[in-house]
Amino acid sequence: MEAELKFKYKEGFSQFDIINASFIANNLLKAGNMSYAMRSSYYDTSDEFFRRRMAVLRLRRQNERFYVTLKMPILKPLEHSEGYFERQEYEFELQERDKAIDLSLGLNSNWFLQRLNENGIDTYSQDLIQLLKLAEKQPLHEVCVADYTRTSYAFAFRTSHFEICFDEGYLGTSEKIEQFSELEFELLSGKGEDLVALKGILLEHLPLVPMRQSKYGRAIAIADQLK
């Protein structure tokens, strides 16, 4: 499962105002920061199979590594509010032997589940199995993209650990893109209640505005404008 907060900066502020704020600086772990070149390509069928089911299929490049991710809604999220995102998430890294995989030909459910198992993910919902079976070998195409640089930090709050991600780049389609800046706090381990409490503190003390949509949500909205 994925649980995270997403924000944009208030006008006139940037990531430097956030990372240098005392609350953030005092809770950073001494692991330094990391930067990645990221490109997320989102796929769907011609009749929007995944979108109609509020699911997202993503192929993401992180520097020279590639990951396939499938995100699905959960029935009872901990929080219903802007800026809080909680989803089922199933992800694995592509290996050399996967070079021949062509997503345009559709998903192979056995391949997807086998790769999850090999990555230590052996527990998944019946919703995932059903979705994969229904999507089996339906032709796919890229519907939108997000191309950006991510700078991440390790962060602790209460008994939970988080990854702070500062994302800067562009999203949209090959025909139209928009620039974006975004801040994420992803819960890596600990309690969802800590994530909810963290949101309140961040909004009270830092120049942040909660996001209403994910990167995919904003990118697909741009794609819709071109229809």
Backbone as CSV, one residue per row, in Angstrom:
resi,resn,N_x,N_y,N_z,CA_x,CA_y,CA_z,C_x,C_y,C_z
1,MET,0.833,-1.187,0.000,0.000,0.000,0.000,0.876,1.247,0.000
2,GLU,0.416,2.269,-0.671,1.116,3.550,-0.722,0.294,4.594,0.027
3,ALA,0.953,5.351,0.901,0.302,6.453,1.598,1.257,7.639,1.583
4,GLU,0.782,8.781,1.103,1.668,9.935,0.976,0.883,11.233,0.997
5,LEU,1.614,12.307,1.267,1.091,13.661,1.188,1.698,14.344,-0.022
6,LYS,0.899,15.178,-0.692,1.396,15.936,-1.841,1.032,17.406,-1.664
7,PHE,2.017,18.263,-1.919,1.820,19.699,-1.774,2.439,20.447,-2.951
8,LYS,1.950,21.665,-3.151,2.662,22.636,-3.971,3.052,23.785,-3.058
9,TYR,3.958,24.641,-3.540,4.427,25.758,-2.719,3.512,26.970,-2.905
10,LYS,3.350,27.725,-1.846,2.664,28.998,-1.994,3.500,29.911,-2.885
11,GLU,2.828,30.832,-3.537,3.507,31.711,-4.493,4.673,32.444,-3.827
12,GLY,5.813,32.436,-4.519,6.991,33.119,-4.012,7.911,32.251,-3.183
13,PHE,7.525,31.002,-2.942,8.342,30.086,-2.139,8.838,28.923,-2.996
14,SER,9.858,28.233,-2.492,10.452,27.125,-3.242,10.871,26.025,-2.276
15,GLN,11.482,24.990,-2.831,11.921,23.863,-2.005,12.964,24.278,-0.968
16,PHE,13.716,25.318,-1.245,14.745,25.759,-0.301,14.123,26.313,0.983
17,ASP,12.953,26.939,0.854,12.260,27.430,2.045,11.773,26.267,2.903
18,ILE,11.464,25.154,2.268,10.963,23.990,2.999,12.105,23.243,3.681
19,ILE,13.135,22.916,2.924,14.208,22.080,3.467,14.985,22.811,4.560
20,ASN,14.973,24.143,4.526,15.688,24.917,5.543,14.824,25.294,6.742
21,ALA,13.532,24.973,6.676,12.655,25.252,7.816,13.091,24.407,9.015
22,SER,13.020,24.958,10.197,13.558,24.270,11.376,12.878,22.929,11.628
23,PHE,11.554,22.846,11.442,10.858,21.585,11.692,11.374,20.480,10.775
24,ILE,11.620,20.820,9.520,12.130,19.824,8.571,13.587,19.501,8.884
25,ALA,14.404,20.524,9.009,15.839,20.310,9.231,16.105,19.501,10.499
26,ASN,15.322,19.727,11.534,15.545,19.038,12.809,15.121,17.572,12.784
27,ASN,14.331,17.189,11.785,13.844,15.811,11.713,14.415,15.023,10.539
28,LEU,15.343,15.626,9.800,16.011,14.886,8.729,16.949,13.849,9.332
29,LEU,17.010,12.685,8.715,17.971,11.673,9.131,19.306,11.942,8.458
30,LYS,20.383,11.526,9.073,21.719,11.879,8.590,22.179,10.974,7.440
31,ALA,21.320,10.836,6.450,21.659,9.971,5.318,21.961,10.772,4.057
32,GLY,21.919,12.104,4.167,22.151,12.928,2.994,20.947,12.903,2.073
33,ASN,21.122,13.406,0.870,20.033,13.411,-0.100,20.478,12.727,-1.386
34,MET,19.505,12.352,-2.204,19.778,11.695,-3.478,18.965,12.378,-4.561
35,SER,19.522,12.427,-5.778,18.817,13.025,-6.910,18.698,12.018,-8.041
36,TYR,17.543,12.029,-8.702,17.269,11.102,-9.795,16.661,11.853,-10.971
37,ALA,16.958,11.369,-12.171,16.209,11.775,-13.352,15.064,10.784,-13.498
38,MET,13.835,11.276,-13.523,12.658,10.409,-13.534,11.802,10.687,-14.768
39,ARG,11.261,9.624,-15.330,10.259,9.766,-16.388,9.185,8.710,-16.163
40,SER,7.971,9.163,-15.967,6.840,8.260,-15.781,5.968,8.295,-17.025
41,SER,5.793,7.136,-17.649,4.900,6.989,-18.797,3.682,6.201,-18.335
42,TYR,2.505,6.759,-18.563,1.264,6.131,-18.116,0.553,5.498,-19.305
43,TYR,0.085,4.275,-19.102,-0.508,3.496,-20.191,-1.964,3.163,-19.898
44,ASP,-2.732,3.046,-20.992,-4.120,2.615,-20.875,-4.570,2.045,-22.215
45,THR,-5.753,1.464,-22.230,-6.328,0.942,-23.464,-7.059,2.067,-24.190
46,SER,-7.505,1.792,-25.401,-8.213,2.809,-26.182,-9.541,3.191,-25.538
47,ASP,-10.131,2.283,-24.757,-11.390,2.599,-24.073,-11.180,2.894,-22.586
48,GLU,-9.944,3.245,-22.223,-9.594,3.697,-20.872,-9.952,2.653,-19.805
49,PHE,-9.507,1.432,-20.015,-9.783,0.338,-19.086,-9.346,0.678,-17.663
50,PHE,-8.120,1.121,-17.503,-7.599,1.396,-16.158,-8.230,2.644,-15.558
51,ARG,-8.365,3.668,-16.349,-8.921,4.918,-15.830,-10.347,4.724,-15.332
52,ARG,-11.146,3.956,-16.046,-12.534,3.723,-15.638,-12.617,2.984,-14.307
53,ARG,-11.560,2.308,-13.956,-11.510,1.567,-12.693,-10.675,2.291,-11.636
54,MET,-10.371,3.557,-11.920,-9.572,4.400,-11.014,-8.214,3.766,-10.711
55,ALA,-7.671,3.063,-11.699,-6.354,2.434,-11.583,-5.368,3.164,-12.489
56,VAL,-4.081,2.994,-12.197,-3.025,3.650,-12.973,-1.935,2.628,-13.266
57,LEU,-1.580,2.506,-14.544,-0.471,1.646,-14.955,0.673,2.545,-15.410
58,ARG,1.832,2.370,-14.791,2.959,3.281,-15.038,4.235,2.507,-15.331
59,LEU,4.975,2.988,-16.325,6.349,2.546,-16.560,7.238,3.722,-16.197
60,ARG,8.094,3.538,-15.201,8.912,4.647,-14.705,10.393,4.360,-14.887
61,ARG,11.086,5.348,-15.440,12.544,5.281,-15.513,13.120,6.108,-14.375
62,GLN,14.025,5.509,-13.636,14.726,6.202,-12.551,16.209,6.089,-12.839
63,ASN,16.800,7.168,-13.352,18.143,7.104,-13.926,18.151,6.018,-14.996
64,GLU,18.894,4.942,-14.836,18.948,3.896,-15.866,18.196,2.635,-15.452
65,ARG,17.348,2.728,-14.444,16.564,1.580,-13.995,15.095,1.815,-14.335
66,PHE,14.377,0.720,-14.575,12.984,0.815,-15.002,12.084,0.010,-14.064
67,TYR,10.906,0.574,-13.783,9.965,-0.052,-12.857,8.561,-0.036,-13.466
68,VAL,7.836,-1.122,-13.283,6.424,-1.188,-13.655,5.605,-1.082,-12.374
69,THR,4.611,-0.215,-12.389,3.787,0.024,-11.205,2.315,-0.007,-11.583
70,LEU,1.523,-0.669,-10.764,0.070,-0.644,-10.913,-0.523,-0.129,-9.609
71,LYS,-1.285,0.959,-9.710,-1.928,1.546,-8.533,-3.437,1.366,-8.647
72,MET,-4.051,1.033,-7.508,-5.485,0.793,-7.461,-6.078,1.461,-6.227
73,PRO,-7.362,1.814,-6.276,-7.978,2.451,-5.104,-8.153,1.464,-3.960
74,ILE,-8.263,1.989,-2.751,-8.611,1.163,-1.598,-10.005,1.574,-1.127
75,LEU,-10.697,0.645,-0.485,-12.093,0.884,-0.133,-12.248,1.903,0.987
76,LYS,-11.384,1.830,1.997,-11.535,2.694,3.166,-10.216,3.378,3.510
77,PRO,-9.893,4.467,2.811,-8.663,5.191,3.164,-8.761,5.787,4.559
78,LEU,-7.603,5.960,5.178,-7.562,6.490,6.543,-8.087,7.915,6.613
79,GLU,-7.852,8.667,5.543,-8.179,10.095,5.545,-8.832,10.458,4.217
80,HIS,-9.842,11.330,4.270,-10.472,11.861,3.064,-10.230,13.369,3.054
81,SER,-9.170,13.807,2.435,-8.892,15.239,2.392,-7.898,15.527,1.285
82,GLU,-7.872,16.783,0.860,-6.932,17.189,-0.182,-5.503,16.997,0.304
83,GLY,-4.664,16.521,-0.595,-3.258,16.361,-0.264,-2.895,15.007,0.284
84,TYR,-3.894,14.202,0.684,-3.638,12.869,1.238,-4.005,11.825,0.191
85,PHE,-3.048,10.959,-0.139,-3.252,9.941,-1.168,-2.905,8.572,-0.589
86,GLU,-3.856,7.660,-0.665,-3.643,6.303,-0.160,-4.178,5.317,-1.197
87,ARG,-3.322,4.404,-1.654,-3.700,3.493,-2.734,-3.027,2.141,-2.552
88,GLN,-3.607,1.121,-3.165,-2.874,-0.119,-3.344,-1.778,0.152,-4.376
89,GLU,-0.583,-0.332,-4.126,0.509,-0.127,-5.076,1.296,-1.426,-5.221
90,TYR,1.482,-1.843,-6.472,2.250,-3.048,-6.784,3.335,-2.662,-7.782
91,GLU,4.593,-2.872,-7.403,5.702,-2.383,-8.223,6.846,-3.382,-8.228
92,PHE,7.519,-3.482,-9.372,8.729,-4.301,-9.473,9.664,-3.686,-10.508
93,GLU,10.940,-3.998,-10.352,11.957,-3.496,-11.280,12.107,-4.453,-12.454
94,LEU,12.205,-3.904,-13.654,12.447,-4.713,-14.841,13.903,-5.157,-14.877
95,GLN,14.116,-6.394,-15.293,15.449,-6.968,-15.382,15.864,-7.106,-16.845
96,GLU,17.102,-7.523,-17.060,17.622,-7.697,-18.413,16.731,-8.627,-19.234
97,ARG,16.224,-9.664,-18.615,15.394,-10.643,-19.332,14.038,-10.074,-19.745
98,ASP,13.678,-8.899,-19.201,12.398,-8.284,-19.543,12.510,-7.319,-20.717
99,LYS,13.674,-7.248,-21.338,13.882,-6.282,-22.420,12.891,-6.459,-23.562
100,ALA,12.469,-7.692,-23.783,11.575,-7.966,-24.908,10.120,-7.620,-24.598
101,ILE,9.832,-7.263,-23.353,8.454,-6.944,-22.980,8.002,-5.680,-23.707
102,ASP,6.852,-5.762,-24.350,6.288,-4.637,-25.088,4.901,-4.353,-24.516
103,LEU,4.778,-3.285,-23.744,3.501,-2.985,-23.105,2.400,-2.667,-24.106
104,SER,2.773,-2.270,-25.317,1.744,-1.986,-26.316,0.931,-3.231,-26.659
105,LEU,1.505,-4.409,-26.397,0.803,-5.664,-26.667,-0.106,-6.071,-25.514
106,GLY,-0.036,-5.338,-24.419,-0.876,-5.627,-23.269,-0.123,-6.311,-22.148
107,LEU,-0.779,-6.433,-21.003,-0.186,-7.072,-19.833,-0.399,-8.578,-19.871
108,ASN,0.596,-9.297,-19.400,0.477,-10.729,-19.169,0.368,-10.921,-17.658
109,SER,-0.772,-11.392,-17.198,-1.015,-11.463,-15.754,-0.044,-12.400,-15.055
110,ASN,0.288,-13.530,-15.679,1.226,-14.471,-15.060,2.604,-13.837,-14.900
111,TRP,3.047,-13.127,-15.929,4.339,-12.430,-15.872,4.332,-11.393,-14.753
112,PHE,3.269,-10.608,-14.667,3.184,-9.549,-13.664,3.246,-10.136,-12.253
113,LEU,2.456,-11.161,-11.991,2.423,-11.758,-10.654,3.729,-12.468,-10.321
114,GLN,4.342,-13.094,-11.321,5.630,-13.759,-11.090,6.699,-12.752,-10.704
115,ARG,6.725,-11.615,-11.382,7.717,-10.594,-11.058,7.466,-10.015,-9.660
116,LEU,6.210,-9.851,-9.293,5.914,-9.404,-7.929,6.463,-10.392,-6.912
117,ASN,6.217,-11.677,-7.145,6.698,-12.709,-6.219,8.215,-12.683,-6.106
118,GLU,8.893,-12.504,-7.230,10.353,-12.478,-7.229,10.898,-11.268,-6.487
119,ASN,10.081,-10.225,-6.380,10.486,-9.024,-5.652,9.991,-9.041,-4.209
120,GLY,9.597,-10.213,-3.739,9.205,-10.354,-2.348,7.786,-9.939,-2.035
121,ILE,6.981,-9.689,-3.079,5.583,-9.304,-2.875,4.726,-10.526,-3.171
122,ASP,4.387,-11.271,-2.141,3.615,-12.498,-2.339,2.222,-12.415,-1.735
123,THR,1.855,-11.225,-1.277,0.512,-10.996,-0.754,-0.127,-9.859,-1.540
124,TYR,-1.218,-10.136,-2.204,-1.908,-9.106,-2.973,-3.399,-9.411,-2.983
125,SER,-4.165,-8.400,-3.304,-5.617,-8.497,-3.195,-6.210,-9.260,-4.374
126,GLN,-7.396,-9.789,-4.152,-8.139,-10.415,-5.243,-8.506,-9.380,-6.298
127,ASP,-8.638,-8.122,-5.880,-8.914,-7.051,-6.845,-7.811,-6.968,-7.889
128,LEU,-6.560,-7.128,-7.455,-5.443,-7.085,-8.394,-5.528,-8.243,-9.379
129,ILE,-5.754,-9.435,-8.884,-5.825,-10.605,-9.759,-6.952,-10.450,-10.773
130,GLN,-8.099,-9.991,-10.309,-9.233,-9.798,-11.209,-8.929,-8.736,-12.258
131,LEU,-8.317,-7.637,-11.831,-7.987,-6.562,-12.769,-7.018,-7.049,-13.839
132,LEU,-5.993,-7.781,-13.431,-5.014,-8.293,-14.390,-5.656,-9.248,-15.384
133,LYS,-6.554,-10.087,-14.912,-7.225,-11.032,-15.805,-8.089,-10.305,-16.833
134,LEU,-8.796,-9.278,-16.381,-9.646,-8.513,-17.292,-8.823,-7.729,-18.313
135,ALA,-7.635,-7.283,-17.877,-6.779,-6.475,-18.757,-5.891,-7.325,-19.654
136,GLU,-5.914,-8.630,-19.457,-5.002,-9.552,-20.139,-4.923,-9.282,-21.640
137,LYS,-3.712,-8.899,-22.076,-3.364,-8.762,-23.490,-4.212,-7.751,-24.257
138,GLN,-4.869,-6.836,-23.546,-5.528,-5.731,-24.239,-4.454,-4.740,-24.677
139,PRO,-4.436,-4.334,-25.941,-3.405,-3.405,-26.419,-3.380,-2.120,-25.595
140,LEU,-2.175,-1.635,-25.325,-1.990,-0.437,-24.513,-1.248,0.624,-25.303
141,HIS,-1.438,1.874,-24.911,-0.658,2.963,-25.497,-0.391,4.006,-24.416
142,GLU,0.645,4.797,-24.629,0.988,5.858,-23.683,-0.052,6.962,-23.775
143,VAL,-0.621,7.339,-22.630,-1.665,8.364,-22.626,-1.169,9.701,-22.092
144,CYS,-0.124,9.678,-21.249,0.448,10.916,-20.726,1.773,10.598,-20.047
145,VAL,2.536,11.644,-19.728,3.867,11.446,-19.151,4.148,12.500,-18.082
146,ALA,5.119,12.194,-17.242,5.697,13.166,-16.305,7.205,12.995,-16.372
147,ASP,7.906,14.066,-16.685,9.365,14.039,-16.853,9.950,15.044,-15.866
148,TYR,10.769,14.566,-14.916,11.167,15.467,-13.831,12.434,14.992,-13.130
149,THR,12.961,15.870,-12.308,14.087,15.544,-11.433,13.574,15.448,-10.004
150,ARG,13.983,14.404,-9.318,13.566,14.193,-7.927,14.778,14.288,-7.005
151,THR,14.648,15.079,-5.957,15.643,15.123,-4.886,14.963,14.639,-3.618
152,SER,15.526,13.602,-2.995,14.845,12.984,-1.858,15.706,13.000,-0.600
153,TYR,15.030,13.025,0.539,15.662,13.029,1.856,14.938,12.029,2.758
154,ALA,15.669,11.470,3.708,15.064,10.608,4.728,14.626,11.476,5.903
155,PHE,13.435,11.201,6.425,12.805,12.066,7.425,12.097,11.202,8.461
156,ALA,12.121,11.620,9.716,11.443,10.888,10.786,10.495,11.818,11.532
157,PHE,9.348,11.274,11.912,8.365,12.024,12.704,7.654,11.028,13.607
158,ARG,7.652,11.322,14.896,7.128,10.390,15.889,7.857,9.050,15.725
159,THR,7.111,7.974,15.520,7.750,6.657,15.363,7.801,6.211,13.906
160,SER,7.502,7.112,12.979,7.413,6.749,11.560,8.561,7.334,10.755
161,HIS,8.853,6.681,9.636,9.891,7.136,8.720,9.273,7.455,7.358
162,PHE,9.801,8.498,6.749,9.247,9.009,5.505,10.367,9.286,4.503
163,GLU,9.971,9.375,3.248,10.845,9.919,2.217,10.246,11.247,1.778
164,ILE,11.046,12.309,1.873,10.633,13.610,1.348,11.141,13.709,-0.081
165,CYS,10.255,14.036,-1.012,10.638,14.126,-2.426,10.292,15.503,-2.972
166,PHE,11.295,16.199,-3.476,11.100,17.462,-4.179,11.172,17.166,-5.674
167,ASP,10.059,17.342,-6.378,9.977,17.021,-7.803,9.812,18.295,-8.621
168,GLU,10.637,18.422,-9.657,10.596,19.592,-10.540,10.671,19.110,-11.976
169,GLY,9.702,19.517,-12.818,9.773,19.085,-14.205,8.545,19.458,-15.003
170,TYR,8.153,18.544,-15.904,7.054,18.794,-16.831,6.140,17.578,-16.868
171,LEU,4.867,17.825,-17.136,3.930,16.725,-17.331,2.920,17.091,-18.405
172,GLY,2.319,16.059,-18.997,1.358,16.269,-20.070,1.464,15.186,-21.116
173,THR,1.606,15.611,-22.383,1.715,14.681,-23.501,2.829,15.147,-24.425
174,SER,3.028,14.409,-25.516,4.034,14.813,-26.500,3.623,16.091,-27.223
175,GLU,2.340,16.431,-27.162,1.826,17.615,-27.848,1.726,18.836,-26.942
176,LYS,1.526,18.622,-25.658,1.361,19.745,-24.737,1.886,19.369,-23.360
177,ILE,2.737,20.214,-22.797,3.273,19.964,-21.460,3.121,21.213,-20.596
178,GLU,3.124,21.004,-19.296,3.094,22.100,-18.336,4.166,21.860,-17.287
179,GLN,4.770,22.933,-16.817,5.801,22.830,-15.789,5.143,22.619,-14.426
180,PHE,5.814,21.874,-13.558,5.266,21.674,-12.222,6.378,21.583,-11.185
181,SER,6.028,21.919,-9.961,6.868,21.708,-8.780,5.982,21.052,-7.734
182,GLU,6.511,20.045,-7.075,5.686,19.282,-6.135,6.536,18.763,-4.988
183,LEU,5.929,18.675,-3.833,6.580,18.115,-2.653,5.775,16.924,-2.164
184,GLU,6.450,15.800,-1.921,5.792,14.600,-1.414,6.406,14.174,-0.081
185,PHE,5.582,13.681,0.803,6.021,12.970,2.004,5.422,11.575,1.921
186,GLU,6.242,10.578,1.623,5.740,9.205,1.507,6.066,8.416,2.771
187,LEU,5.056,7.761,3.313,5.235,6.929,4.505,5.950,5.639,4.112
188,LEU,7.145,5.434,4.659,7.913,4.219,4.378,7.658,3.142,5.421
189,SER,7.587,3.539,6.676,7.298,2.603,7.761,6.698,3.373,8.925
190,GLY,5.813,2.717,9.654,5.194,3.370,10.790,3.687,3.402,10.684
191,LYS,3.084,4.482,11.189,1.633,4.567,11.322,1.037,5.601,10.370
192,GLY,-0.090,5.235,9.779,-0.802,6.180,8.940,-1.261,7.400,9.715
193,GLU,-1.557,7.199,10.996,-1.980,8.330,11.836,-0.884,9.388,11.947
194,ASP,0.374,8.954,11.896,1.481,9.917,11.936,1.504,10.761,10.670
195,LEU,1.157,10.151,9.546,1.114,10.888,8.284,0.020,11.944,8.324
196,VAL,-1.129,11.585,8.858,-2.237,12.536,8.976,-1.857,13.686,9.910
197,ALA,-1.235,13.358,11.042,-0.810,14.402,11.985,0.249,15.303,11.364
198,LEU,1.146,14.698,10.595,2.203,15.468,9.936,1.618,16.492,8.978
199,LYS,0.568,16.111,8.276,-0.058,17.041,7.340,-0.509,18.313,8.043
200,GLY,-1.146,18.171,9.196,-1.611,19.343,9.923,-0.480,20.261,10.341
201,ILE,0.615,19.686,10.788,1.770,20.481,11.214,2.390,21.211,10.029
202,LEU,2.533,20.515,8.918,3.146,21.122,7.732,2.323,22.300,7.227
203,LEU,1.003,22.129,7.185,0.152,23.205,6.679,0.114,24.395,7.633
204,GLU,0.308,24.136,8.915,0.281,25.224,9.903,1.563,26.048,9.878
205,HIS,2.687,25.402,9.622,3.971,26.077,9.812,4.754,26.349,8.527
206,LEU,4.369,25.755,7.412,5.147,25.914,6.181,4.282,26.464,5.051
207,PRO,4.901,27.155,4.078,4.145,27.765,2.974,3.750,26.731,1.919
208,LEU,2.808,25.857,2.290,2.409,24.753,1.426,0.902,24.759,1.194
209,VAL,0.512,24.242,0.030,-0.899,24.087,-0.335,-1.114,22.632,-0.731
210,PRO,-2.113,21.937,-0.180,-2.321,20.533,-0.533,-2.743,20.365,-1.991
211,MET,-2.216,19.334,-2.629,-2.557,19.038,-4.016,-3.882,18.285,-4.077
212,ARG,-4.652,18.568,-5.105,-5.913,17.853,-5.297,-5.737,16.616,-6.167
213,GLN,-4.713,16.632,-7.012,-4.526,15.542,-7.964,-3.087,15.046,-7.938
214,SER,-2.917,13.799,-8.314,-1.590,13.213,-8.480,-0.969,13.711,-9.779
215,LYS,0.276,13.317,-10.034,0.901,13.664,-11.315,0.093,13.104,-12.470
216,TYR,-0.320,11.851,-12.322,-1.141,11.248,-13.381,-2.426,12.038,-13.576
217,GLY,-3.097,12.407,-12.498,-4.347,13.138,-12.611,-4.194,14.445,-13.362
218,ARG,-3.106,15.148,-13.103,-2.872,16.420,-13.793,-2.430,16.197,-15.233
219,ALA,-1.610,15.168,-15.458,-1.141,14.892,-16.820,-2.284,14.433,-17.715
220,ILE,-3.161,13.570,-17.202,-4.268,13.082,-18.029,-5.280,14.196,-18.282
221,ALA,-5.381,15.161,-17.355,-6.258,16.309,-17.583,-5.753,17.138,-18.758
222,ILE,-4.433,17.252,-18.890,-3.858,17.945,-20.050,-4.162,17.168,-21.318
223,ALA,-4.034,15.845,-21.256,-4.345,15.011,-22.421,-5.804,15.171,-22.831
224,ASP,-6.690,15.297,-21.855,-8.118,15.461,-22.155,-8.385,16.744,-22.936
225,GLN,-7.587,17.774,-22.695,-7.781,19.042,-23.395,-7.540,18.917,-24.895
226,LEU,-6.798,17.896,-25.289,-6.433,17.729,-26.696,-7.416,16.846,-27.458
227,LYS,-8.410,16.317,-26.766,-9.379,15.436,-27.432,-10.375,16.243,-28.241
